[in-house]
Amino acid sequence: MAIEVGTKAPDFELKNQHGELVKLSDFRGEKAVVLLFYPFAFTGVCTGELCALRDELPKFVNDDVQLLAVSNDSPFSLRVFAEQEGLEYPLLSDFWPHGEASRAYGVFDEEKGCAVRGTFIIDKEGVVRWTVVNGLPDARDLNEYVKALDTL
């Protein structure tokens, strides 16, 4: 079960598509975070969602907000995916220990070995303020993220 609104967001340290370590707590006090878990790079629904974010990037990466997208792919796969799709925001690898961050947020599907589509909006103090979890085949509505960000 996914963590609930009002919960302190579990910290993590994951490598991005460039092999750099990114810690959630690095944004505390600085920016709200849109934390987006997705199953796998190069799949149809995931590619569509991540490209839609790319096309609306100023709403999700600016002075007040940082987008972090997490999958269970390796950083090497994420780098090729980011280059192929023109994704310039952090794609974080929850590859090893496999699914550790996804499990901390309650969005890891043990049978399939990947994260489901979980999204968490975390305020500048590190508290989850909004969340939605969709099944693997169900794309999310980016407009809902924007509405939730407007309430912070």
BELUR-V762897 format. One line per field, one symbol per residue. ss: DSSP state (a for helix, b for strand, c for the rest). psi: psi as a letter, one per 30 degrees, with the letter a starting at -180 (. if undefined). burial: b if it has 24 or more other C-alpha atoms within 12 Angstrom, else e. Layout:
BEGIN
ss = ???
psi = ???
burial = ???
END
This chain:
BEGIN
ss = cccccccbccccbbbbccccbbbaaaaccccbbbbbbccccccaaaaaaaaaaaacaaacccccbbbbbbbcccaaaaaaaaaaaccccbbbbccccccaaaaacccbbccccbbcbbbbbbccccbbbbbbbbcccccccaaaaaaaaacc
psi = klllkfkkkklljlkafggkkkkefffkfellkjjjkldklgleeeeeeeeeeefgefffjaffkkkjkklglleeeeeeeeeefhjglkjkjhekkjgeeeeefggkjeefglklikkkkklffgkkfklkkllefjlljfeeeeeeeff.
burial = ebbbeeebbbbbbbbbbbeeebbbbebeeebbbbbbbbbbbbeeebbbbbbebbeebebbbeeebbbbbbbbbbbebbbebbeebebbbbbbbbbeeebbbbbbbbbbbeeeebbbbbbbbbbbebbbbbbbbbebeebbebeebeebbeee
END
